[in-house]
Amino acid sequence: MVNRCLCLCRLRTLRGRLRHGSHFDDEVCRYGDRKVRWKITGFTRLNSVKGRVYHAVINSYYAIMSDSREYELSKEVKDIRRECRQFAMLYYHLCKVLVEELGIHTAKEKVQKILYSLSIDRTNQLRKRAEKLKLPCTLDTFNEINDLPTNGWVEELGKCHCPYAECWVTYYEQSPWFREFAPLYCNVIDTTNIENFTKKLTHKLTKNVLTGDDTCERIYVESDNVKSGKFTYTI
């Protein structure tokens, strides 16, 4: 994470704009070889012997990318993230058409069914692969044989670590209803994946960048419902 003091130097160049009472949001600036996204949500005007001093109130900031060697993405990872972006765009437009034709409520039900069906198909195939490899259908095995190209998820990119989320949040302003559909994908897919694969665990996202958190966190617990074949998002 970029140190907070790195952003403060930017205030000198903003002083003239602050003088006119401007409001800044999601300002993107460069410090050295790093690009930083930060939010200025207000300012205070102070008087001093030498004249007026303007102080920006920085409420939040986060690194969005770096072209330094430390965080340079390989061509393979860049290609994976580009492919993921195409899928993410497809999901958005699928939801968009369904919302326009069916309304939000019915569209959400249809999308949930589609995601659930996808997850069941996907994890049935993974279970067959585990059996072929003579591996138990546990959480560890799922992570080991996961068919998702996980090297496309880059922790160093902070809130943009997930290529799906990086794309989906760009649609929030023009399509506010999508704020419900983007995290729905994670909830249904990730939960059903682990429920159908292990047949005993359930899953819950406790933090999600799609709902405003700085990172994604999840928990897995044993579930009597799952053990009896009742999944969270059963159609």
MARPANU-808168 format. One record per residue: x, y, z of N, C-alpha, C in turn; residue in three letters. Coordinates in steps of 0.2 Angstrom, whole numbers, m for minus. Each point is the difference from the previous one (the first is absolute). Layout:
N
+-------+-------+-------+-------+-------+-------+-------+-------+-------+--------+
!  n_px !  n_py !  n_pz ! ca_px ! ca_py ! ca_pz !  c_px !  c_py !  c_pz ! residu !
+-------+-------+-------+-------+-------+-------+-------+-------+-------+--------+
!     X !     Y !     Z !     X !     Y !     Z !     X !     Y !     Z !    ALA !
...
+-------+-------+-------+-------+-------+-------+-------+-------+-------+--------+
This chain:
235
+-------+-------+-------+-------+-------+-------+-------+-------+-------+--------+
!  n_px !  n_py !  n_pz ! ca_px ! ca_py ! ca_pz !  c_px !  c_py !  c_pz ! residu !
+-------+-------+-------+-------+-------+-------+-------+-------+-------+--------+
!     4 !    m6 !     0 !    m4 !     6 !     0 !     4 !     6 !     0 !    MET !
!    m1 !     5 !    m4 !     4 !     6 !     0 !    m1 !     4 !     6 !    VAL !
!     5 !     2 !     3 !     0 !     4 !     6 !    m4 !     6 !     0 !    ASN !
!    m4 !     2 !     5 !    m4 !     6 !     0 !     4 !     6 !    m2 !    ARG !
!     6 !     1 !     3 !     4 !     6 !    m1 !     1 !     1 !    m8 !    CYS !
!     0 !    m5 !    m4 !     2 !     1 !    m7 !    m5 !     4 !    m3 !    LEU !
!    m6 !     0 !     2 !    m6 !     3 !    m3 !     0 !     8 !     2 !    CYS !
!     3 !     1 !     6 !     0 !     7 !     3 !     3 !     5 !    m5 !    LEU !
!     6 !    m2 !    m3 !     3 !     4 !    m5 !    m4 !     3 !    m5 !    CYS !
!    m5 !    m4 !    m2 !    m5 !     2 !    m5 !    m4 !     6 !     2 !    ARG !
!     0 !     2 !     6 !    m4 !     6 !     2 !     2 !     6 !    m2 !    LEU !
!     7 !     1 !    m1 !     3 !     6 !    m2 !    m3 !     2 !    m7 !    ARG !
!    m1 !    m5 !    m5 !    m2 !     1 !    m6 !    m8 !     1 !     0 !    THR !
!    m3 !    m2 !     5 !    m7 !     1 !     0 !    m2 !     6 !     4 !    LEU !
!     5 !     4 !     3 !    m2 !     6 !     4 !    m4 !     5 !    m4 !    ARG !
!     2 !     1 !    m6 !    m4 !     5 !    m4 !    m7 !    m2 !    m2 !    GLY !
!    m1 !    m6 !    m1 !    m7 !    m3 !    m1 !    m4 !     0 !     6 !    ARG !
!     3 !    m1 !     6 !    m3 !     0 !     6 !    m2 !     7 !     2 !    LEU !
!     3 !     5 !    m2 !    m1 !     7 !     1 !    m7 !     2 !    m2 !    ARG !
!    m2 !    m4 !    m5 !    m7 !     2 !    m3 !    m5 !    m5 !     2 !    HIS !
!     1 !    m4 !     6 !    m5 !    m4 !     3 !    m2 !    m6 !    m4 !    GLY !
!     5 !    m2 !    m5 !    m2 !    m6 !    m4 !     0 !    m6 !     4 !    SER !
!    m4 !    m5 !    m2 !    m1 !    m7 !     3 !     3 !    m5 !    m4 !    HIS !
!     4 !    m4 !     3 !     4 !    m5 !    m4 !    m3 !    m7 !     2 !    PHE !
!     0 !    m5 !    m4 !    m2 !    m7 !     1 !     4 !    m4 !    m4 !    ASP !
!     3 !    m5 !     3 !     4 !    m5 !    m4 !     5 !     3 !    m5 !    ASP !
!     4 !     5 !     3 !     5 !     3 !    m3 !     6 !    m5 !    m1 !    GLU !
!     2 !    m1 !    m6 !     6 !    m4 !    m2 !     6 !     4 !    m1 !    VAL !
!     5 !    m2 !     4 !     6 !     4 !    m1 !     6 !    m5 !     0 !    CYS !
!     6 !     3 !    m2 !     6 !    m5 !    m1 !     5 !     3 !     6 !    ARG !
!     3 !    m5 !     3 !     5 !     1 !     4 !     6 !    m4 !    m1 !    TYR !
!     5 !     2 !    m3 !     6 !    m4 !    m3 !    m3 !    m4 !    m5 !    GLY !
!     1 !    m7 !     1 !    m2 !    m5 !    m5 !    m6 !    m3 !     2 !    ASP !
!    m4 !     3 !     4 !    m6 !    m3 !     3 !    m6 !     5 !    m2 !    ARG !
!    m6 !    m3 !    m2 !    m6 !     3 !    m1 !    m4 !    m1 !     6 !    LYS !
!    m3 !     5 !     3 !    m4 !    m1 !     6 !    m7 !     3 !    m1 !    VAL !
!    m5 !    m3 !     2 !    m7 !     3 !     0 !    m1 !     2 !     7 !    ARG !
!    m3 !     6 !     1 !    m1 !     2 !     7 !    m7 !     4 !    m1 !    TRP !
!    m3 !     1 !     6 !    m6 !     5 !     0 !     1 !     5 !     5 !    LYS !
!    m1 !     6 !    m3 !     0 !     6 !     4 !    m8 !     2 !     1 !    ILE !
!    m2 !     0 !     6 !    m7 !     1 !     1 !    m2 !     7 !     3 !    THR !
!     5 !     4 !     1 !    m1 !     7 !     3 !     6 !     4 !     1 !    GLY !
!     0 !     6 !     3 !     5 !     3 !     1 !    m1 !     6 !     6 !    PHE !
!     5 !     2 !     3 !    m1 !     5 !     5 !     4 !     6 !    m2 !    THR !
!    m2 !     6 !     2 !     4 !     6 !    m2 !     2 !     3 !     7 !    ARG !
!     7 !     1 !     0 !     3 !     2 !     6 !     3 !     7 !    m1 !    LEU !
!     1 !     4 !     5 !     4 !     6 !    m1 !     6 !     0 !     4 !    ASN !
!     5 !     3 !    m3 !     7 !     0 !     3 !     3 !     7 !    m1 !    SER !
!     5 !     1 !     4 !     4 !     6 !    m1 !     2 !     1 !    m7 !    VAL !
!     2 !    m5 !    m3 !     3 !     1 !    m7 !    m6 !    m1 !    m5 !    LYS !
!    m6 !     0 !     2 !    m5 !    m1 !    m5 !    m4 !    m6 !     1 !    GLY !
!    m5 !    m1 !    m5 !    m5 !    m5 !     1 !     4 !    m7 !    m2 !    ARG !
!    m2 !    m5 !     4 !     3 !    m7 !    m2 !    m6 !    m4 !    m1 !    VAL !
!     0 !    m4 !    m5 !    m6 !    m5 !    m1 !     2 !    m7 !     1 !    TYR !
!    m4 !    m3 !     4 !     2 !    m7 !     2 !    m5 !    m5 !    m3 !    HIS !
!     1 !    m5 !    m4 !    m4 !    m5 !    m3 !    m1 !    m5 !     6 !    ALA !
!    m7 !    m3 !     0 !    m1 !    m5 !     5 !     0 !    m6 !    m4 !    VAL !
!     5 !    m5 !     1 !     0 !    m6 !    m4 !    m3 !    m5 !     4 !    ILE !
!    m6 !    m3 !    m2 !    m3 !    m5 !     3 !     2 !    m7 !    m2 !    ASN !
!     2 !    m1 !    m6 !     2 !    m7 !    m2 !     4 !     0 !    m6 !    SER !
!     4 !    m5 !    m1 !     4 !     0 !    m6 !     2 !    m8 !     0 !    TYR !
!     2 !    m1 !    m6 !     2 !    m7 !    m1 !     4 !    m1 !    m7 !    TYR !
!     5 !    m4 !     0 !     4 !    m1 !    m6 !    m4 !    m4 !    m5 !    ALA !
!     0 !     3 !    m6 !    m4 !    m4 !    m5 !     5 !    m4 !    m5 !    ILE !
!     6 !     3 !    m1 !     4 !    m4 !    m4 !     7 !     3 !     1 !    MET !
!     5 !    m4 !    m3 !     7 !     3 !     1 !     4 !    m3 !    m6 !    SER !
!     4 !     4 !    m4 !     4 !    m2 !    m5 !     7 !    m1 !     2 !    ASP !
!     1 !    m1 !     7 !     7 !    m1 !     2 !     1 !    m8 !    m1 !    SER !
!     6 !    m2 !     0 !     2 !    m7 !    m1 !    m4 !    m4 !     5 !    ARG !
!     0 !     2 !     6 !    m3 !    m4 !     6 !    m7 !    m3 !    m2 !    GLU !
!    m4 !     5 !    m4 !    m7 !    m2 !    m1 !    m1 !    m1 !    m7 !    TYR !
!     5 !    m1 !    m4 !    m1 !     0 !    m8 !    m4 !    m7 !    m1 !    GLU !
!    m5 !     0 !    m4 !    m4 !    m6 !    m2 !     3 !    m3 !    m6 !    LEU !
!     1 !    m7 !     0 !     3 !    m3 !    m5 !    m5 !     0 !    m6 !    SER !
!     2 !    m2 !    m6 !    m5 !     0 !    m6 !    m5 !    m5 !     1 !    LYS !
!     2 !    m6 !     3 !    m5 !    m5 !     1 !    m6 !     3 !     5 !    GLU !
!     2 !     3 !     5 !    m5 !     3 !     5 !    m4 !     5 !    m3 !    VAL !
!     3 !     4 !    m4 !    m4 !     6 !    m4 !    m5 !    m4 !    m5 !    LYS !
!     2 !    m5 !    m3 !    m4 !    m3 !    m5 !    m6 !    m3 !     4 !    ASP !
!     1 !    m3 !     6 !    m5 !    m4 !     3 !    m5 !     6 !     3 !    ILE !
!     2 !     5 !     2 !    m4 !     6 !     3 !    m4 !     3 !    m6 !    ARG !
!     3 !     0 !    m6 !    m4 !     3 !    m6 !    m6 !    m5 !    m2 !    ARG !
!     2 !    m7 !     1 !    m6 !    m5 !    m2 !    m5 !     1 !     6 !    GLU !
!     2 !     1 !     6 !    m5 !     0 !     5 !    m4 !     6 !     0 !    CYS !
!     3 !     6 !    m3 !    m4 !     6 !    m1 !    m6 !    m2 !    m5 !    ARG !
!     2 !    m4 !    m5 !    m5 !    m1 !    m5 !    m6 !    m4 !     3 !    GLN !
!     2 !    m5 !     4 !    m6 !    m4 !     3 !    m4 !     5 !     5 !    PHE !
!     4 !     4 !     4 !    m4 !     5 !     4 !    m4 !     5 !    m4 !    ALA !
!     2 !     2 !    m5 !    m5 !     4 !    m5 !    m6 !    m4 !    m2 !    MET !
!     1 !    m6 !    m2 !    m5 !    m5 !    m2 !    m5 !     0 !     6 !    LEU !
!     2 !    m1 !     6 !    m4 !    m1 !     5 !    m5 !     6 !     1 !    TYR !
!     4 !     6 !     0 !    m4 !     6 !     1 !    m5 !     1 !    m5 !    TYR !
!     1 !    m1 !    m7 !    m5 !     1 !    m5 !    m5 !    m6 !     0 !    HIS !
!     1 !    m6 !     3 !    m5 !    m5 !     1 !    m5 !     3 !     5 !    LEU !
!     3 !     2 !     5 !    m5 !     3 !     6 !    m3 !     6 !    m3 !    CYS !
!     3 !     4 !    m4 !    m3 !     7 !    m2 !    m6 !    m2 !    m5 !    LYS !
!     0 !    m5 !    m4 !    m5 !    m2 !    m5 !    m6 !    m3 !     4 !    VAL !
!     2 !    m4 !     5 !    m5 !    m3 !     4 !    m4 !     5 !     4 !    LEU !
!     3 !     5 !     3 !    m3 !     5 !     4 !    m4 !     4 !    m4 !    VAL !
!     2 !     2 !    m6 !    m4 !     4 !    m5 !    m6 !    m4 !    m2 !    GLU !
!     0 !    m6 !    m1 !    m6 !    m4 !    m3 !    m4 !    m3 !     6 !    GLU !
!     3 !    m1 !     6 !    m4 !    m4 !     5 !    m1 !     4 !     6 !    LEU !
!     4 !     6 !     1 !     0 !     3 !     7 !     5 !    m3 !     4 !    GLY !
!     2 !     4 !     5 !     5 !    m2 !     5 !    m1 !    m6 !     3 !    ILE !
!    m6 !     0 !     3 !    m2 !    m6 !     5 !     1 !    m7 !    m4 !    HIS !
!    m4 !     0 !    m6 !     0 !    m6 !    m3 !     7 !    m2 !    m4 !    THR !
!     3 !     6 !    m2 !     7 !    m1 !    m3 !     5 !    m3 !     5 !    ALA !
!    m1 !     2 !     6 !     5 !    m2 !     6 !    m2 !    m8 !     1 !    LYS !
!    m6 !    m2 !     0 !    m1 !    m7 !     1 !     3 !    m4 !    m6 !    GLU !
!    m1 !     2 !    m6 !     2 !    m3 !    m6 !     8 !    m1 !     0 !    LYS !
!     3 !     6 !     2 !     8 !     0 !     0 !     2 !    m5 !     6 !    VAL !
!    m3 !     0 !     6 !     2 !    m5 !     5 !    m1 !    m7 !    m2 !    GLN !
!    m5 !    m2 !    m4 !    m1 !    m6 !    m3 !     6 !    m2 !    m5 !    LYS !
!     1 !     5 !    m4 !     6 !    m1 !    m5 !     6 !    m2 !     4 !    ILE !
!     2 !     5 !     5 !     6 !    m1 !     4 !     0 !    m7 !     3 !    LEU !
!    m5 !    m2 !     3 !     0 !    m6 !     4 !     1 !    m6 !    m5 !    TYR !
!    m4 !     0 !    m5 !     1 !    m5 !    m5 !     7 !    m1 !    m3 !    SER !
!     4 !     6 !    m1 !     7 !     0 !    m2 !     4 !    m3 !     5 !    LEU !
!    m1 !     2 !     7 !     4 !    m2 !     5 !    m1 !    m8 !     1 !    SER !
!    m6 !    m2 !     0 !    m1 !    m8 !     0 !     4 !    m3 !    m5 !    ILE !
!    m1 !     2 !    m6 !     3 !    m3 !    m6 !     8 !     0 !     1 !    ASP !
!     3 !     6 !     2 !     7 !     0 !     1 !     3 !    m4 !     5 !    ARG !
!    m4 !     0 !     6 !     3 !    m4 !     5 !    m1 !    m8 !     0 !    THR !
!    m6 !    m1 !    m4 !     0 !    m8 !    m2 !     6 !    m2 !    m4 !    ASN !
!     2 !     4 !    m4 !     6 !    m2 !    m4 !     6 !     0 !     4 !    GLN !
!     1 !     5 !     5 !     5 !     0 !     4 !     0 !    m6 !     5 !    LEU !
!    m6 !    m3 !     2 !     0 !    m5 !     4 !     2 !    m7 !    m4 !    ARG !
!    m2 !     0 !    m6 !     3 !    m6 !    m4 !     7 !     0 !    m1 !    LYS !
!     3 !     6 !     0 !     7 !     1 !    m1 !     4 !    m2 !     6 !    ARG !
!    m3 !     2 !     6 !     3 !    m2 !     7 !    m1 !    m8 !     1 !    ALA !
!    m5 !    m3 !    m2 !    m1 !    m7 !     0 !     5 !    m4 !    m4 !    GLU !
!     1 !     3 !    m6 !     5 !    m3 !    m5 !     7 !     1 !     3 !    LYS !
!     2 !     5 !     4 !     6 !     1 !     3 !     1 !    m3 !     7 !    LEU !
!    m6 !    m4 !     2 !    m1 !    m3 !     6 !     2 !     5 !     6 !    LYS !
!    m3 !     6 !    m1 !     0 !     5 !     5 !    m7 !     1 !     4 !    LEU !
!     0 !     1 !     6 !    m6 !     2 !     4 !    m3 !     6 !    m2 !    PRO !
!    m6 !     1 !     0 !    m4 !     6 !    m2 !     0 !     5 !     6 !    CYS !
!     6 !     3 !     1 !     1 !     4 !     6 !     1 !     7 !    m3 !    THR !
!     0 !     5 !     5 !     2 !     7 !    m2 !     7 !     0 !    m3 !    LEU !
!     4 !    m3 !     3 !     7 !     0 !    m2 !     1 !    m3 !    m7 !    ASP !
!    m4 !    m5 !    m2 !     0 !    m3 !    m6 !    m3 !     5 !    m5 !    THR !
!    m5 !     3 !     2 !    m4 !     5 !    m5 !     5 !     5 !    m2 !    PHE !
!     4 !     3 !     5 !     5 !     5 !    m1 !     6 !    m3 !    m5 !    ASN !
!     1 !    m6 !     1 !     6 !    m3 !    m4 !    m2 !    m1 !    m7 !    GLU !
!    m6 !    m2 !    m2 !    m2 !    m2 !    m6 !    m5 !     5 !    m3 !    ILE !
!    m1 !     6 !     3 !    m4 !     5 !    m2 !     1 !     2 !    m8 !    ASN !
!    m5 !     0 !    m4 !     0 !     2 !    m7 !     0 !     7 !    m1 !    ASP !
!     1 !     4 !     5 !     0 !     8 !    m1 !     8 !     2 !    m1 !    LEU !
!     1 !     4 !    m5 !     7 !     2 !     0 !     2 !     5 !     5 !    PRO !
!     1 !    m2 !     6 !     1 !     4 !     6 !     6 !     5 !     0 !    THR !
!     5 !    m2 !    m5 !     5 !     5 !     0 !    m2 !     7 !    m3 !    ASN !
!    m6 !     0 !    m3 !    m3 !     6 !    m2 !    m2 !     5 !     5 !    GLY !
!    m1 !    m3 !     6 !    m2 !     4 !     6 !     6 !     2 !     4 !    TRP !
!     2 !     7 !    m1 !     6 !     3 !     2 !    m1 !     4 !     7 !    VAL !
!     2 !    m3 !     5 !    m1 !     3 !     7 !     3 !     7 !     0 !    GLU !
!     6 !     1 !    m3 !     3 !     7 !     0 !    m4 !     6 !    m3 !    GLU !
!    m5 !    m2 !    m4 !    m4 !     5 !    m3 !    m6 !     2 !     5 !    LEU !
!     0 !    m2 !     6 !    m5 !     3 !     5 !    m7 !    m2 !    m2 !    GLY !
!    m4 !     5 !     0 !    m7 !     0 !    m2 !    m1 !    m3 !    m7 !    LYS !
!     5 !     1 !    m4 !    m1 !    m3 !    m7 !     3 !    m7 !    m1 !    CYS !
!     2 !    m3 !     6 !     3 !    m7 !    m1 !    m4 !    m5 !    m4 !    HIS !
!    m7 !     1 !     0 !    m4 !    m5 !    m3 !    m2 !     3 !    m7 !    CYS !
!     2 !    m3 !    m6 !    m1 !     3 !    m6 !    m8 !     1 !    m2 !    PRO !
!    m4 !    m4 !     3 !    m7 !     1 !     0 !    m3 !     6 !     3 !    TYR !
!     2 !     1 !     6 !    m2 !     6 !     4 !     3 !     6 !    m3 !    ALA !
!     6 !     0 !    m2 !     3 !     6 !    m3 !    m4 !     2 !    m6 !    GLU !
!    m3 !    m4 !    m4 !    m5 !     1 !    m5 !    m7 !     2 !     2 !    CYS !
!    m3 !    m4 !     5 !    m6 !     1 !     2 !    m2 !     7 !     3 !    TRP !
!     5 !     2 !     4 !    m1 !     7 !     4 !    m1 !     5 !    m5 !    VAL !
!     3 !     0 !    m6 !     0 !     5 !    m5 !    m7 !     2 !    m2 !    THR !
!    m5 !    m5 !     1 !    m7 !     0 !    m2 !    m4 !     3 !     5 !    TYR !
!     2 !     1 !     6 !    m4 !     1 !     6 !    m4 !     7 !    m1 !    TYR !
!     4 !     5 !    m3 !    m3 !     7 !    m1 !    m5 !     0 !    m5 !    GLU !
!     1 !    m3 !    m6 !    m5 !     0 !    m5 !    m6 !    m5 !     1 !    GLN !
!     1 !    m5 !     4 !    m5 !    m5 !     1 !     0 !    m2 !     8 !    SER !
!    m3 !     4 !     4 !     0 !    m1 !     7 !    m3 !    m7 !     2 !    PRO !
!    m4 !    m2 !    m4 !    m3 !    m7 !     2 !     5 !    m5 !     0 !    TRP !
!     5 !     1 !    m4 !     5 !    m5 !     0 !     4 !    m2 !     6 !    PHE !
!     0 !     5 !     5 !     3 !    m1 !     6 !    m3 !    m6 !     4 !    ARG !
!    m6 !    m2 !    m2 !    m3 !    m6 !     3 !     2 !    m7 !    m4 !    GLU !
!     1 !     1 !    m6 !     2 !    m6 !    m5 !     7 !    m1 !     0 !    PHE !
!     5 !     4 !     1 !     7 !    m1 !     0 !     2 !    m5 !     6 !    ALA !
!    m2 !     2 !     6 !     2 !    m4 !     6 !    m4 !    m7 !     0 !    PRO !
!    m6 !     0 !    m3 !    m4 !    m6 !    m1 !     4 !    m5 !    m3 !    LEU !
!     4 !     2 !    m5 !     4 !    m5 !    m4 !     5 !    m4 !     5 !    TYR !
!     3 !     4 !     4 !     5 !    m3 !     5 !    m4 !    m4 !     5 !    CYS !
!    m5 !     2 !     3 !    m4 !    m3 !     5 !    m2 !    m7 !    m2 !    ASN !
!    m3 !     0 !    m6 !    m3 !    m6 !    m3 !     5 !    m5 !    m2 !    VAL !
!     5 !     2 !    m4 !     5 !    m4 !    m3 !     5 !    m3 !     6 !    ILE !
!     2 !     5 !     4 !     5 !    m3 !     5 !    m3 !    m4 !     5 !    ASP !
!    m6 !     1 !     2 !    m4 !    m4 !     5 !    m2 !    m6 !    m3 !    THR !
!    m3 !    m1 !    m6 !    m2 !    m6 !    m3 !     6 !    m4 !    m2 !    THR !
!     6 !     3 !    m2 !     6 !    m4 !    m2 !     2 !    m4 !     6 !    ASN !
!     1 !     3 !     6 !     2 !    m4 !     6 !    m5 !    m5 !     3 !    ILE !
!    m6 !     2 !    m1 !    m6 !    m4 !     3 !     0 !    m7 !    m4 !    GLU !
!     0 !     1 !    m7 !    m1 !    m6 !    m4 !     6 !    m4 !    m1 !    ASN !
!     6 !     3 !     1 !     6 !    m3 !    m1 !     2 !    m4 !     7 !    PHE !
!    m1 !     3 !     6 !     1 !    m4 !     6 !    m5 !    m4 !     3 !    THR !
!    m7 !     2 !    m2 !    m6 !    m3 !     2 !     0 !     1 !     8 !    LYS !
!     3 !     4 !     3 !     0 !     1 !     7 !     1 !     7 !     3 !    LYS !
!     4 !     4 !    m4 !     2 !     7 !     2 !    m5 !     5 !    m4 !    LEU !
!    m1 !     6 !     4 !    m3 !     5 !    m3 !     5 !     6 !     0 !    THR !
!    m2 !     6 !    m3 !     5 !     5 !    m1 !    m4 !     7 !     1 !    HIS !
!     4 !     5 !     2 !    m3 !     7 !     1 !     5 !     5 !    m1 !    LYS !
!    m1 !     5 !    m4 !     5 !     5 !    m1 !    m2 !     5 !     5 !    LEU !
!     5 !     2 !     4 !    m1 !     5 !     6 !     3 !     7 !    m2 !    THR !
!     4 !     0 !    m6 !     2 !     6 !    m3 !     0 !    m1 !    m7 !    LYS !
!    m2 !     6 !    m4 !     0 !    m1 !    m7 !     1 !     7 !    m3 !    ASN !
!     5 !     1 !    m4 !     2 !     6 !    m3 !    m6 !     3 !    m4 !    VAL !
!    m4 !    m5 !    m3 !    m6 !     2 !    m4 !    m5 !     4 !     5 !    LEU !
!     0 !    m1 !     6 !    m5 !     4 !     5 !     4 !     5 !     4 !    THR !
!     6 !     2 !    m2 !     3 !     6 !     3 !     6 !    m2 !     4 !    GLY !
!     1 !    m6 !     1 !     6 !    m2 !     5 !     6 !     1 !    m4 !    ASP !
!     6 !     0 !     4 !     7 !     1 !    m3 !     2 !    m7 !    m2 !    ASP !
!    m3 !    m5 !     2 !     3 !    m7 !    m2 !    m6 !    m5 !     0 !    THR !
!     1 !    m6 !    m2 !    m5 !    m5 !     0 !     3 !    m5 !     5 !    CYS !
!    m5 !    m2 !     5 !     1 !    m5 !     5 !    m5 !    m5 !     1 !    GLU !
!     1 !    m6 !     1 !    m6 !    m5 !     0 !     2 !    m5 !     6 !    ARG !
!    m6 !    m4 !     2 !     1 !    m5 !     5 !    m4 !    m6 !    m3 !    ILE !
!     3 !    m6 !     3 !    m3 !    m6 !    m2 !    m2 !    m4 !     6 !    TYR !
!    m6 !    m3 !     1 !    m2 !    m3 !     6 !    m4 !    m6 !    m3 !    VAL !
!     0 !    m6 !     5 !    m4 !    m5 !    m2 !    m8 !     1 !     1 !    GLU !
!    m4 !    m3 !    m4 !    m7 !     2 !     0 !    m4 !    m7 !    m1 !    SER !
!    m5 !    m1 !     5 !    m4 !    m5 !     0 !    m5 !     0 !    m6 !    ASP !
!    m2 !     6 !    m2 !    m4 !     0 !    m6 !     4 !    m2 !    m7 !    ASN !
!     6 !     2 !     0 !     4 !    m3 !    m6 !     1 !    m7 !     0 !    VAL !
!     2 !    m3 !     6 !     0 !    m7 !     1 !    m6 !    m4 !    m2 !    LYS !
!    m6 !     3 !     1 !    m6 !    m3 !    m2 !    m2 !     2 !    m7 !    SER !
!     4 !     3 !    m4 !    m1 !     2 !    m7 !    m4 !     6 !    m1 !    GLY !
!    m1 !     4 !     5 !    m3 !     7 !    m1 !     5 !     5 !     0 !    LYS !
!     1 !     3 !    m6 !     5 !     5 !    m1 !    m4 !     7 !     1 !    PHE !
!     5 !     5 !     1 !    m3 !     6 !     1 !    m4 !     3 !    m5 !    THR !
!     2 !     0 !    m6 !    m3 !     3 !    m6 !    m3 !    m6 !    m5 !    TYR !
!    m3 !    m5 !     3 !    m3 !    m5 !    m3 !    m6 !     3 !    m5 !    THR !
!     0 !    m2 !    m6 !    m5 !     2 !    m4 !    m7 !    m3 !     2 !    ILE !
+-------+-------+-------+-------+-------+-------+-------+-------+-------+--------+
